[in-house]
């Protein structure tokens, strides 16, 4: 085991250094060659352009062949390069490396790559072995003379200095690479040999600890780094066991609490949030690490956290409305400071979602207020007419009969109101057991419309049913389906004008559902009232509604029944143009 670890460590160390140096050798050598060659090219091109600028026109005294060669020798000596002048026919007319007497014996240069490019009007360049001086050379040539070139000038530089530098670099890097590899393997093997034994013990203990053996202890024999590491491992294992148990207890306690609990530090950062708080404010990250309060999206909650942090003392209680993952909610926040001695160390906030409670309280208040108001009017009327009768009007047969009819009408209104309240209460409480079955829409609508034909005829209202054959049946409770249709048709007849009112009941299939529309040409509903007409006791025209015997609960009952049937109810209306109520219920097949 130890030998295997030693071998692997030594091999890894050696290979890392070897490949690093090998890569450096290849890369740096290549880059250095490029840099040296590029410097030579740049310098040679600069000298070539300067030299060519001196020969824009052929010197008049160069009729003697010795003069061009003498000029080439002088320039070549100055620039430390080989200078060659080549005529348009390719003959050499001057060369700093060749005596003038040997110029006629030189090979024609017209086919040389760099000369051919220069005589064509451009810049020529080539690297090759020079036969005349037996050496690798870098050649660069360009034409001279305006407007037509009378010759080409070529500069050449031997590349022996680049080769020498390359050889020197190769020898240095190769030697260093060899010794570095040898040293790395030796050091790696020795290091692995000394380190493997305590490391194996620590690794074995860690593996046992990970597999649930929490009572693992590593013997500490030395006070060196390995010994301190073993001692630290022992301490950390004990702390991890203790903190794990504490965290499990805390997590179970916090998870079982329904209220949202948030803990902040002295800086105001959230350091802990239970699952309820994480879901409410969408701060799952706070369960793993501390996060800024800015992660809470609602500005009111952020401002509240800041106020609690600034206060730093006493118990804080506040109720506010905030936007949460569940939408706008009413929250009651209780904050208690966390003190470390006399030093403020953070705050524990307990947040209760009291939205449902406040809604129920508001609903109860509204309901009591509405019922009291609805009962007060008919009861006052009954009391008033009864007192009138008792005061002597009972002896007046004509007025007594009228008063008694009014009392009867008001008592019927009270009876209807109480029945509607009871029905709505039972519907909202969810205690009604619906008997769902496939209900044929057209026959059911025909029966309901027939019930209202006499009342519509007395008022001079035309009522019409449009329902095609073959409509799919709806999945509904037959009796409550009839209650929905009765309420809608009764409202339509009440709120149209006499003798010119029209009510149309139509049904049609719509995908996997059936829609039933009840339309009228009555007084209509304003846009401000459309969003509230399904509320309990809400009336668009209160005086007319009471006059017609309405309780203000019919549409609320309709809405709750339709929702219980997994349908929807919608309304479209325009003032003095009529209203259209649409009830959509799922088809029995769907």
VEXPABA-499228 format. One record per residue (C-alpha): x, y, z. Coordinates in steps of 0.02 Angstrom, whole numbers, plus 50000, padded with zeros to 5 digits. Each point is the difference from the previous one (the first is absolute). Example, Ala and Ser with C-alpha at 12.3 -4.5 7.8 and 13.67 -1.06 7.14 Angstrom:
506154977550390;500695017249967;
This chain:
500005000050000;501405012150051;501094995149853;498565002249882;499615017450068;501845004849996;500184994149823;498445009449944;500495016250087;501784999249932;499384996149826;498725013950004;501275012950061;501264994749869;498774999649857;499295017050044;501725008049999;500574990249847;498525004549893;500045018050062;501825001649951;499754990749837;498595011449951;501025015050051;501474993449898;498974997949843;499005015750018;501385011950055;501224993349870;498745002449862;499555017450059;501835005050015;500354994149824;498555010249936;500565015550095;501814998849939;499504996749820;498735014150004;501305012250068;501214994949861;498645002349867;499475017050069;501795006350008;500404993449826;498435007749924;500415016850080;501784999649930;499334994649830;498815014749987;501355012550053;501214992949874;498724999649859;499615018250035;501815004449953;499814992649825;498395007849935;500975004349841;501534991449927;501595009750047;500745007549840;501794994450039;499574981550011;500554995849824;501524991850078;499474982750069;501145002450150;499005014850067;498374990550038;501004986150084;500985012650101;498365008250057;499314982950049;501564996050100;499905016550093;498154998250042;500194981850050;501445003950116;499015014250080;498414989850026;500874983350034;498944991449868;500274993149826;499525012949868;499674994749822;499515010749848;499134990249860;499605007149831;498324998049913;500724985449901;500494990850160;501875003249988;500895004950161;500785017349982;500645001450178;500184988750154;500805003850168;500494981850026;500734996949823;501505009149921;499655010049842;501084988349897;498884985150042;498365008849964;499884994049818;500174982050059;498515001150118;498404990949954;498615010549924;498815005250142;498455003249895;499184983950063;500375002950183;498365001350096;500355016550085;500765007949843;498544994849891;498785007950123;501035016050012;500205002149810;498114997649986;499785016050102;499774993050177;500964994450152;500854983149991;500524988950144;500754982650012;500994989150120;501194987149923;501754993249996;501235011149907;501124990049883;501255014349979;500365002250189;499444982850061;498775006450134;498125001850036;499475017649958;498465011150016;499785009649837;498945015749974;499965009649835;499085014849925;500105010049836;500955016649986;499765014149875;498575011349950;498904999349902;500624983349932;501194989250105;501764999349928;500564986750124;499534990250156;500915001550165;500104985050114;500564998850179;500424983450081;500424995450178;500714983450060;498954990450124;501434991950095;499695011250152;498204993850015;500584981949987;501325003150134;498725007550119;498814985549968;501344987250034;500505008750160;498195000850058;499714981749959;501524994350098;499555010450153;498184994650005;500394981749969;501254999650142;498855009150118;498564988749953;501004984450036;500615005550171;498315007350046;499144983649959;501254989950098;499875011650150;498105000349991;499864981049999;501214998250145;499165013650104;498274993349960;500454982350050;500815005550163;498575011950043;498704986749965;500954987450106;500015011350153;498245007049976;499084984249951;499934991650171;499105013850101;498995005249850;499374982349978;499474999850182;499095016549983;499184994549836;499444983750078;499275009250150;499115012449887;499274985949897;499354991350155;499285016450063;499095002849834;499254982650014;499205004350167;501334994650124;499935016150101;501144994250143;501564999849890;501615006450083;501705002149918;501524996950113;501145015350006;501854994850013;500885015849942;499725018750016;500405003949820;498785005249864;499324982449981;499774998750188;499095016650006;498944994349853;499534984050094;499605010050157;498945012149899;499094985349919;499584992850170;499355016650061;499005003449842;499224982750002;499385003150177;499355017249953;499154993449843;499124986650101;499425012650129;499475013049871;499144987049893;498934994450145;499635017950048;499585004549821;498844985049984;499085005150157;499895018049944;499444995349825;498644988850067;499395013450119;500025013849868;499214988949868;498564995550115;499585018250035;498675006749881;500475018250030;501395007649896;501585002450104;501435010949940;501615003350097;501115014949955;501745004550062;500595016750068;500305006349823;498214996249949;500434985149888;498854984850001;500984985650075;498594987550027;498264997149932;498864985250031;499084991449855;498435010450028;501005016349983;500974993449850;498404996049908;499135016150050;501385011949945;500874988649872;501675000450092;500534981849990;501825005650001;499825006050180;499864981950058;501804996949944;500915016550024;499745017950057;499235011549870;499605018749995;498255005850040;499905006549820;499604982249946;498245003250067;499075008049855;498695009850097;500605017550045;498885001350154;500764984250074;501775006149965;499615016650084;499264990850150;501584989350018;501055015949997;498935008350135;500134984550110;501904999949978;500155018450047;498914998050155;501074986150076;498984999050161;498274995550065;498674989149921;499395006549832;498234996549936;499295006149835;498724994849871;500245004249817;499494994849825;501414992749894;500214991549832;500544981950024;500084984149898;498134997750040;499585017549938;499545014750110;499864994050180;499695007950169;501454995850116;500195002450187;501845001650047;500714997750176;501855003850022;501084995950152;501825006050013;501394987350026;501265006450128;501744993250032;500315007250172;499655018549976;500424999449816;498634999249867;500304984649893;498474998849889;498124997949998;498764985749995;498435004149901;498434989550009;498825003749855;498204994350002;498945000149842;498355007050067;499245003249829;498654986950019;499585005850175;499865018249947;498974995249847;498834989950109;499845014450121;499655012149859;498774987849922;499124997850167;499885018850025;499385002749822;498784985650016;499285006150165;499905017749935;499174994649837;498774988150082;499565012950132;499705012949866;498984988049892;498944994750150;499765017550067;499075006649847;498614986849988;499864998950190;499805018950013;498684999249864;499064985850087;500095009050167;499425016449926;498484992549913;499584989250151;500025015250114;498915009349875;498744985850001;500014999350189;499705018650010;498344997949910;500374997349817;499404982050023;498215006850003;500265007249826;499764984549890;500775007549842;501615006450083;500104985150118;500034988049853;501375010049914;501025000950159;499814981350031;500564996349820;501545010750029;500364990950164;499794983449909;501165005549861;501335005850124;499864983850099;500224990149838;501535010749963;500674995850173;499654981549973;500905000449832;501475009350077;500174987750143;499884985149881;501325007649885;501155003550147;499814982150061;500284993149825;501555010849975;500674995250170;499804981549962;500805002149828;501495009850066;500284988150145;500244985649878;498754989350093;498924997249847;500234983149919;499745002149813;499304985749900;500895001649834;499244991849848;499865002749813;498675013649980;499255003149828;500095018849977;498595003549878;498574990650093;500555007650165;500015017649926;498284997249922;499284995650171;500805015250083;499455012149864;498224993150009;499935004750185;500305018449957;498905001649846;498475005450100;500965013250100;500845006249840;498335000749910;499215010350141;501425012549985;499955000049811;501754992749985;500454988349856;501024985050057;500884989249870;500984983650011;501324995649871;500784982950030;500504988549856;499664981450005;501474988850036;500785010750136;501144989450110;499344997750177;500875009150141;500664992350161;498945008550132;498794998350144;498315001749917;499155009750140;501425012550022;500175001949812;498175005050002;500325012650142;501375008449898;498905001649846;498505006250102;501025013750083;500725006249835;498344999749906;499065007850147;501275014350007;499895002649813;498085001650006;500065011750151;501195012549922;499235002349827;498675012749960;498184994749990;499204996849831;501645001749904;501194988950096;500834984849919;500884985550085;500954987049901;500684983650070;501244991349883;501154985150018;501454993949893;501444987850009;501735007350032;501404987049991;499854988250148;498675010850082;498295007549971;499635018650016;498285006950044;499655018449973;498585010250076;499865016749909;498805014650023;499755017749935;499755007650172;500835013950097;501744992449990;501435000850124;501365013250008;501844995249987;500275005550180;498694987450060;500494985249891;501394994150118;498845000350152;498344993249943;500414982550064;500295006550177;498714996650133;498655013450018;500775010449861;498685008449891;500225011349851;498315008550029;499584997550185;498285008549996;499404990549847;500724983750065;499035001250163;498455005449907;500134984349893;500324988750149;501854997049973;501124995050146;501695003849922;500564981950026;499444991749838;501575003149898;501124995450147;499084983350012;500204997749811;501885003150010;500294987650142;498964986349918;500895002149832;501724999650083;499504984250095;499604992449830;501755004849938;499255012249878;500085018849981;498775014349988;500335016149904;499025015849962;500045012949861;498945015650009;499725017749938;498935013350080;498225000349926;500524986749874;499774984650105;501054986450081;500594982649955;500434987150133;500984984849938;500114983950101;501264987149938;499934982350070;501064984749955;499184987449886;499614983150076;501174991249878;501475011250048;
